[in-house]
Amino acid sequence: MSYDVVILGLGYVGLPLAQQAIRAGMSVLGFDIDETVVAALGDGRSHVDDLSDTDVEKMLAGGFVPTSDEALIGQARTAVICVPTPLAEGDGPDLRAVLGATSAIGRNLRPGMLVVLESTTYPGTTDEEVRPRLEQLSGLTAGIDFHLAFSPERIDPGNEVYGAHNTPKVVGGYTPACTDRAEAFYGRFVETVVRTRSTREAETAKLLENTYRHVNIALVNEMARFCHELDIDLWDVIHAASTKPFGFQAFYPGPGVGGHCIPIDPNYLSHNVRSKLGYPFRFVELAQEINTTMPAYVARRAQNLLNADGHAVRGATVLLLGITYKANIADQRESPAAPLARQLAALGATVAYHDPHVTTWELDGVPVSRTDDLEGAAASADLVILVQNHREYDPDHLARIAKRFFDTRGVTTVREAHRL
């Protein structure tokens, strides 16, 4: 049997990609080294927010084959690497998963195959790390015997408007012919494919996208601090500025940044600049400094709110609402709720949480108390902090019944709420 594509890494990136390819009538093999993930998918159970169990069942019915058998990789005409690249020591990407997937492909690479890296990384990874390994293990030459390209993932968990089909796909090949092949592959199931000059431009485009957001979020986070001190409503400021029909895009402050993209990816570019050019990428490093200190700032504001009423933070019960990194999903990767909870606990507060998407939560191996009684817990807590505004919440109502309510998302309109 042969497959149109094998997708290596069946997580938040790989699984939606597999779904879209199946919808386009392609035969898809899904490879993952985690056998529990493979078994669950084989039973029709999803582990990512954007796909339901029903979605996975439809994929299986459409011919999707999840496997942990590396030998099957050689039966695919295209191999796409969608594995995680967490932050390693020194602020560079941890490439172990990428290199492991690359090795699995290299051992099974056949002439004529297309290999695409989608995992976010620093510029040069495709050419300097992936290509040599593929060539060494297979005995084949990139650009001659097989095609090689980079195409940055642009999955946005929970986005109900843009998905794998209608989000433009950037592709950059090792050679122009490699780019042609990658463009033809993605063109089968993505509306718009955008070519770059090479793999390096495609790799850097992803980092620029996220660095742009990182820096602008840091800008409004810093503004939030001095606007509070000057008694200026930053949310009203942003609303007013947003009425300008050109030259301005709204970004909003918050308790910190989360997910894989914003708090991590820009560091790859900063690390690459430092290691190869010997000087800092100052915008990225300053943005990182500002954004990573927001949980501590929120904790201090929480302490001040309690102190203003003569209530010590030590021994106070603080209820965190929404602990995921983004609204209406279960993904907790790099969520600012974790460092915020640690800061509050260090100040002596007793931390509890409510989140309709997260049934258990541990910090450093210690379970955090969860409540199912949202209104009862909100009314009894000494302080309620809205960390993530899930659609299940009515922030104005919760602010009215709470003793003290701290809104870090700027969604409340009632006088009982204190906003970031």
Disulfide bonds with the S-S distance in Angstrom:
none
